[in-house]
Amino acid sequence: MTVRTRVAPSPTGDPHVGTAYIALFNLAFARQHGGEFILRIEDTDQTRSTAESEQAILDSLRWLGLEWDEGPDIGGPHGPYRQSERKHIYKDYAMHLVEAGHAFLCFRTPEELDELRETRRASGDHTALKQSDLELPAEEADRRRAAGMPFVVRMRVPESGVCVIDDMLRGPMELDWAQVDAQILLKSDGMPTYHLANIVDDHLMQITHVIRGEEWINSAPKHKLLYEYFGWDMPKLCHMPLLRNPDKSKLSKRKNPTSILYYQRMGYLPEALLNYLGRMGWSMPDEREKFSRDEMFSHFDLTRVSLGGPVFDQEKLSWLNGVWIREDLSTEAFAAEFQKWALNPEYLMQIIPLIQPRVEKFSDVAPLAGFFLSGMLPVTADSFAHKSLTQEDCRRILQFASWYLDKQTQWHKDALFSGLKTLGEGMGYKVRDFLFPLFVAIAGTSQSVSVVDSMQILGPDMSRARVRFALDQLGGASKKEAKRWEKEFAAIGQQNEITAE
């Protein structure tokens, strides 16, 4: 048997370090066993998936040195490798389950579903809805179908009992069927949900081992049941511990930059970032901290993964990156890497049109463009002194802007300006005043090039991180303020439809 592993990211935003973390361990396991590693794009969410996000995922994983044997860009014998291009496959499998009695057509309306969940909640039961809750009498189902009402395909699940899942790291795990709902397999628009597409694709692509994050443990019973319904052998499962913030919460962009593009823009070496991800819950036999990708592969043993939530600590990453810079780069190599990072034509050509109108001599360039080549800027509370705004105004603006920016999945200057302008007006500020603290947070000064142009170039995670950092320098929002402000932000969003794109 040839070992075949995969990573299956969704192209709905910036490439996440968690994707790279899971990809690294899948690739290491495959290489350890002389197997194959597959990249599959799971773009069933057609409203949020973008070609730009997909390309960013491919570019970022390659930048880190994570290469795949089959994928959407290089092809392979089990393609296509985008789920949107495999749409025709899934309906047949879903209807096969219906015909076999393992799934059913569900015509329930959103209002009916809400009422059913509320009834369960009121009686103290789990809110997972079963076929006994959802299935309509045959006559009513036929009437709704004849009337052209939309329906979904749901799988049947046991009403009670336990499901035993064998995990390569955790051993047998017992999960309560009472907490598992009759999962939707096929949506009303004909697109599959993750659960159906994932199982069908893993089977057809001959995946032997599924190494994924522990957030998928609760879905494992549904997946095991689908393999049984289809009569297929299930791959071996391994649920990796989640990456954590220093406060042990799940790694999230609100507390820690999560985009691979952020770390690339910050000037981390790909070898160092990959090395650091390899240290997330795993260690070399000799416990050394610094090791290359190939050294990890040659010594890899999945049983050395620790189940304690690994903490993604930027300070530790920066220390490790410094070790790589000092020990692995000659003076010439350092110069070449810096030039590739900061002075490459692609990046410079985004910056030059913004600064050239302000330049009288080349010595003006560094003061004007320096913030494009920096991490967090040396701003203080005094940096936000303004004739019309108090520090509380600046804190409030930065907090509202931070919440707004966190929700943006597309990052373009025109959309950013439109949304921020609407937000500022909803808060009662003139646009110029509203943008002042953002200029300071992003560029370190209000006397700079367009702030939304700058944010587009810097990217989402760098921009968000600078806004949060600036807010921290002003003392942040108290719990009482945050609670009150969140209500105000939600109200403005509902009135102006700016909370998300």
C-alpha positions in Angstrom: 0.0 0.0 0.0 1.3 3.4 -1.0 0.8 6.0 1.8 -1.2 8.9 0.5 -1.9 12.0 2.6 -3.5 15.4 1.7 -4.2 18.9 2.8 -7.4 20.5 1.7 -7.6 24.2 2.4 -10.6 26.5 1.5 -9.6 29.5 -0.6 -11.7 32.0 1.5 -9.0 34.3 2.8 -5.3 34.7 3.4 -3.3 31.5 3.7 -3.3 30.4 7.3 -0.3 29.2 9.3 -2.6 26.4 10.6 -2.9 25.2 7.0 0.9 25.1 6.7 1.2 23.4 10.0 -1.2 20.6 9.0 0.4 20.4 5.5 3.9 20.0 7.0 2.9 17.0 9.1 1.1 15.4 6.3 4.0 15.9 4.0 6.5 14.6 6.7 4.4 11.5 7.2 4.2 10.8 3.5 7.9 11.3 2.9 8.7 9.1 6.0 6.8 6.2 4.4 7.9 6.9 0.8 4.4 8.0 0.0 2.6 10.8 -1.8 1.2 14.1 -0.7 -1.8 15.7 -2.4 -3.1 19.3 -2.4 -6.9 19.6 -2.9 -8.8 22.9 -2.9 -12.1 22.6 -1.1 -14.0 25.5 -2.6 -17.6 24.3 -2.0 -18.3 27.7 -0.4 -18.8 29.5 -3.7 -19.8 32.8 -2.2 -16.5 33.3 -0.3 -14.0 31.3 -2.4 -11.7 33.3 -4.7 -9.1 32.5 -7.3 -6.8 35.1 -5.6 -7.0 33.3 -2.3 -6.3 29.9 -4.0 -3.2 31.4 -5.7 -2.0 32.9 -2.4 -2.3 29.4 -0.8 -0.3 27.8 -3.5 2.4 30.5 -3.5 2.7 30.6 0.3 3.0 26.8 0.7 5.7 26.7 -2.0 7.5 29.6 -0.4 7.7 27.5 2.8 9.1 24.6 0.8 6.0 22.4 1.0 5.7 20.7 -2.3 2.9 18.4 -3.4 2.8 15.4 -5.8 -0.7 16.1 -7.1 -2.8 19.2 -7.1 -4.9 21.7 -9.1 -1.8 23.4 -10.6 0.2 20.3 -11.6 -2.6 17.8 -12.2 -2.4 14.1 -11.4 -4.2 10.8 -12.0 -7.1 11.6 -9.6 -8.1 15.1 -10.7 -9.6 17.5 -10.9 -8.3 18.7 -7.6 -10.9 21.6 -7.0 -14.1 20.5 -5.6 -16.0 23.0 -7.6 -14.9 21.1 -10.7 -16.1 17.9 -9.3 -19.7 19.1 -8.5 -21.3 16.5 -10.9 -19.8 13.7 -8.9 -21.3 14.4 -5.5 -25.0 14.5 -6.4 -24.9 10.9 -7.6 -23.3 9.7 -4.4 -25.8 11.7 -2.3 -28.8 10.2 -4.2 -27.3 6.7 -3.9 -27.5 7.1 -0.2 -31.1 8.3 -0.4 -32.0 5.3 -2.6 -30.3 3.0 -0.1 -32.2 4.5 2.8 -29.1 6.1 4.5 -30.2 9.6 3.7 -33.4 11.5 3.0 -34.7 14.7 1.4 -35.4 17.4 3.9 -37.8 20.2 3.0 -37.8 21.9 6.4 -37.7 25.7 6.2 -35.3 27.8 8.3 -38.1 28.9 10.5 -39.1 25.3 11.2 -35.5 24.4 12.0 -35.2 27.3 14.5 -38.4 26.2 16.1 -37.3 22.5 16.4 -34.0 23.6 17.9 -35.7 25.9 20.4 -38.1 23.0 21.4 -35.1 20.7 22.0 -33.3 23.5 24.0 -36.3 24.2 26.1 -36.6 20.5 27.0 -32.9 20.3 28.0 -32.0 18.0 25.1 -29.0 18.4 22.8 -29.9 20.7 19.9 -28.6 18.2 17.3 -31.6 17.5 15.0 -32.2 13.9 14.0 -34.3 12.4 11.2 -37.1 11.8 13.7 -37.3 15.6 14.1 -36.8 16.5 10.5 -38.6 14.0 8.3 -42.0 15.0 7.1 -44.8 12.6 6.4 -44.5 11.3 2.8 -47.6 13.2 1.7 -46.3 16.5 2.9 -42.9 15.9 1.5 -44.4 15.1 -1.9 -46.6 18.2 -1.7 -43.6 20.4 -1.0 -41.5 18.8 -3.7 -44.4 19.2 -6.3 -44.6 22.9 -5.2 -41.0 23.4 -6.1 -39.9 24.0 -2.6 -36.1 23.8 -2.0 -34.7 20.7 -0.2 -31.4 19.4 1.1 -30.1 15.9 1.4 -29.4 14.8 5.0 -27.8 11.7 6.3 -29.4 9.4 8.8 -27.6 9.1 12.1 -28.2 7.0 15.2 -30.4 8.6 17.8 -28.4 7.2 20.8 -25.4 5.2 21.8 -21.7 5.9 21.2 -19.4 5.9 18.2 -15.8 4.6 18.7 -13.2 6.4 16.7 -9.7 5.0 16.5 -7.1 7.8 16.4 -3.4 7.3 15.7 -2.4 9.6 18.6 -5.3 9.3 21.0 -6.3 5.7 20.7 -10.1 4.8 20.8 -12.4 7.7 21.5 -16.0 7.4 22.4 -18.3 10.1 21.0 -22.0 10.4 21.9 -24.4 10.0 18.9 -26.9 12.2 20.7 -24.8 15.2 19.9 -24.5 14.4 16.2 -27.0 15.9 13.9 -28.5 14.6 10.7 -25.8 16.3 8.7 -26.7 18.0 5.4 -24.8 16.3 2.6 -26.1 18.2 -0.4 -27.2 21.8 -0.3 -30.3 23.1 -2.0 -28.1 24.7 -4.8 -26.7 21.2 -5.6 -23.3 21.9 -4.0 -22.0 19.3 -1.5 -21.2 20.2 2.1 -17.6 19.6 3.3 -18.6 16.3 4.9 -19.8 14.6 1.7 -17.2 16.0 -0.6 -14.4 15.2 1.8 -15.4 11.6 2.1 -16.0 11.0 -1.6 -12.8 12.8 -2.6 -10.6 11.0 0.0 -11.9 7.7 -1.3 -11.6 8.4 -5.0 -8.1 9.9 -4.4 -7.1 6.8 -2.4 -6.1 8.8 0.7 -4.8 6.3 3.3 -4.2 8.6 6.3 -6.1 11.8 7.2 -4.0 14.0 9.5 -6.1 17.0 10.4 -6.8 19.4 13.3 -8.5 18.2 16.4 -11.5 20.6 15.7 -12.7 17.8 13.3 -13.0 15.2 16.1 -16.7 15.9 16.6 -17.3 15.3 12.9 -15.5 12.0 12.8 -18.6 9.9 13.7 -20.4 11.3 10.6 -17.4 10.5 8.5 -17.1 7.0 9.8 -20.8 6.4 9.2 -20.6 7.6 5.6 -17.7 5.2 4.9 -19.9 2.4 6.3 -22.9 3.5 4.2 -20.8 3.5 1.1 -19.0 0.2 2.0 -15.6 1.8 1.7 -12.5 1.4 3.9 -11.9 4.5 6.1 -8.4 6.1 6.1 -6.6 6.0 9.4 -7.4 9.2 11.4 -5.0 11.4 13.3 -6.2 14.6 15.0 -3.4 17.1 15.6 -3.5 19.5 18.6 -4.7 23.0 17.7 -2.2 25.9 17.6 -2.8 28.2 20.5 -2.3 31.8 21.4 0.0 32.5 24.4 -3.2 32.7 26.6 -4.0 29.1 25.4 -7.0 30.2 23.4 -7.3 28.9 19.8 -5.0 30.7 17.4 -7.0 33.5 15.8 -6.3 36.7 13.8 -7.9 38.8 16.6 -5.0 37.9 19.0 -2.2 36.8 16.7 -1.5 37.4 13.0 -2.4 34.1 11.3 -1.6 34.8 7.7 1.5 33.2 6.1 1.7 36.4 4.1 2.1 38.5 7.3 5.2 36.5 8.3 6.6 36.7 4.8 6.0 40.5 4.9 7.6 40.8 8.3 10.8 39.3 7.0 10.9 35.9 8.4 12.9 33.3 6.5 10.7 30.4 5.2 13.1 27.9 6.6 12.7 29.4 10.1 9.0 29.6 10.0 8.7 26.0 8.7 11.2 24.9 11.5 9.0 26.7 14.1 5.9 25.0 12.8 7.7 21.7 13.0 8.3 22.4 16.7 4.5 22.8 17.3 3.8 19.7 19.3 6.7 17.7 17.9 10.4 17.4 18.7 13.5 15.9 17.2 14.9 12.8 18.9 17.8 14.9 20.2 15.5 17.7 21.2 17.4 20.3 19.1 15.4 23.5 18.4 16.9 24.3 15.0 16.4 21.8 12.1 15.8 21.9 8.4 12.8 20.5 6.6 14.7 17.5 5.3 16.2 16.8 8.8 12.7 16.8 10.1 11.5 14.4 7.4 14.4 12.0 8.0 13.7 11.8 11.8 10.0 12.1 11.7 7.9 9.9 14.0 4.2 10.8 14.4 4.2 9.2 17.9 6.4 12.0 19.1 3.5 14.5 18.7 2.4 15.9 22.0 -1.3 16.4 22.6 -0.8 19.5 24.7 -1.9 22.6 22.7 1.3 24.0 21.2 1.6 27.8 21.7 2.4 29.9 18.7 4.7 32.5 20.3 5.9 35.3 18.0 8.8 36.1 20.3 10.1 32.5 20.1 9.6 32.5 16.4 11.6 35.8 16.1 14.4 34.3 18.2 14.6 31.2 16.0 14.5 33.3 12.9 17.5 35.3 14.2 19.4 32.0 14.7 18.8 31.1 11.1 19.8 34.5 9.9 23.1 34.5 11.9 24.0 30.9 11.4 22.9 30.2 7.8 23.4 33.4 5.9 26.7 34.7 4.8 27.1 38.5 4.4 26.4 38.1 0.6 23.4 35.8 1.2 22.0 38.2 3.8 22.2 41.0 1.3 20.6 38.9 -1.4 17.8 37.8 0.9 17.1 41.3 2.1 17.0 42.6 -1.5 14.6 39.8 -2.5 12.4 40.7 0.5 12.4 44.5 0.5 13.7 45.7 -2.8 12.1 43.2 -5.3 10.5 44.9 -8.3 7.0 43.6 -7.6 6.8 45.2 -4.1 8.7 48.4 -5.1 6.4 49.0 -8.0 3.4 49.1 -5.7 5.1 51.7 -3.5 6.8 54.0 -5.9 3.6 55.4 -7.6 2.5 56.5 -4.1 5.7 58.2 -3.0 7.2 59.5 -6.2 4.9 62.6 -6.3 6.3 63.6 -2.9 10.0 63.0 -3.6 12.4 65.8 -4.5 15.5 63.8 -3.9 16.2 60.1 -3.4 17.1 60.7 0.2 13.4 61.5 0.7 12.5 57.9 -0.1 13.4 56.2 3.2 11.4 58.6 5.4 8.4 58.2 3.1 8.5 54.5 2.5 10.2 53.2 5.6 6.9 52.1 7.2 6.4 49.7 4.2 9.6 47.9 5.3 8.8 47.8 9.0 6.9 45.6 11.5 5.2 47.3 14.4 5.8 51.0 14.4 7.2 53.0 17.4 3.9 54.9 18.0 3.0 56.1 21.5 -0.1 57.7 23.0 1.5 61.1 22.2 1.5 60.1 18.5 -2.3 60.5 18.5 -2.5 64.1 19.6 -5.1 65.9 17.5 -6.9 69.2 17.6 -10.4 67.7 17.3 -10.0 64.2 18.7 -9.5 63.1 22.3 -7.6 59.9 23.1 -10.9 58.3 23.9 -12.1 59.2 20.3 -8.9 57.6 18.9 -9.4 54.5 21.0 -13.0 54.2 19.9 -12.1 54.7 16.3 -9.3 52.2 16.3 -11.4 49.6 18.1 -14.3 50.0 15.7 -11.9 49.9 12.7 -10.3 46.8 14.1 -13.6 45.0 14.3 -14.5 46.1 10.8 -11.1 45.0 9.4 -11.3 41.6 11.1 -14.4 40.8 9.1 -13.1 41.7 5.6 -12.4 38.8 3.4 -11.5 40.8 0.3 -8.8 43.4 0.6 -9.0 46.2 -1.9 -8.4 49.9 -1.3 -11.7 51.1 -2.8 -13.8 48.7 -0.7 -11.8 49.5 2.4 -12.2 53.3 1.9 -16.0 52.9 1.2 -16.5 50.7 4.3 -14.3 52.8 6.6 -15.9 56.0 5.4 -19.4 54.6 6.1 -18.3 53.4 9.5 -16.8 56.8 10.4 -19.9 58.6 9.4 -22.0 56.2 11.3 -19.9 56.9 14.4 -20.4 60.7 13.9 -16.9 61.6 12.6 -15.8 63.5 9.6 -13.9 61.3 7.2 -10.6 63.2 7.7 -10.8 63.0 11.4 -11.9 59.4 11.4 -8.9 58.4 9.3 -6.4 60.3 11.4 -5.7 57.5 14.0 -5.6 55.0 11.2 -2.9 57.0 9.4 -0.9 57.0 12.6 -1.4 53.3 13.2 -0.5 52.2 9.7 2.2 54.7 8.7 3.3 56.2 12.1 2.3 59.7 11.0 -0.7 61.5 9.5 1.5 63.1 6.9 1.7 60.0 4.7 0.4 58.5 1.5 -3.1 57.3 1.2 -3.9 55.0 4.2 -6.1 52.6 2.2 -3.5 52.3 -0.5 -0.9 51.6 2.2 -3.2 49.0 3.8 -3.7 47.3 0.4 0.0 47.0 -0.1 0.8 45.9 3.5 -2.0 43.3 3.4 -4.7 42.4 5.9 -2.8 40.8 8.7 -0.1 43.4 8.9 -2.7 46.2 8.8 -4.8 44.5 11.4 -1.8 43.9 13.6 -0.7 47.6 13.4 -4.2 48.8 14.3 -4.3 46.5 17.3 -0.8 47.5 18.4 -1.7 51.2 18.2 -4.9 50.6 20.2 -2.8 48.9 22.9 -0.5 51.9 23.0 -3.6 54.0 23.9 -4.6 51.5 26.6 -7.1 49.5 24.7 -10.8 49.3 25.6 -12.0 48.4 29.1 -14.4 45.5 29.4 -17.2 47.9 30.1 -16.3 50.0 27.0 -15.9 47.0 24.8 -19.3 45.7 25.7 -20.9 49.1 25.0 -18.9 49.7 21.9 -19.7 46.3 20.4 -23.4 47.1 20.6 -22.8 50.4 18.9 -20.7 48.8 16.2 -23.4 46.1 15.6 -26.0 48.8 15.3 -24.0 50.8 12.8 -23.3 47.7 10.8 -27.0 46.7 10.6 -27.9 50.2 9.5 -25.2 50.5 6.8 -24.4 46.8 5.9 -20.7 47.2 6.5 -19.9 44.4 9.0 -18.7 42.0 6.3 -18.2 41.7 2.6 
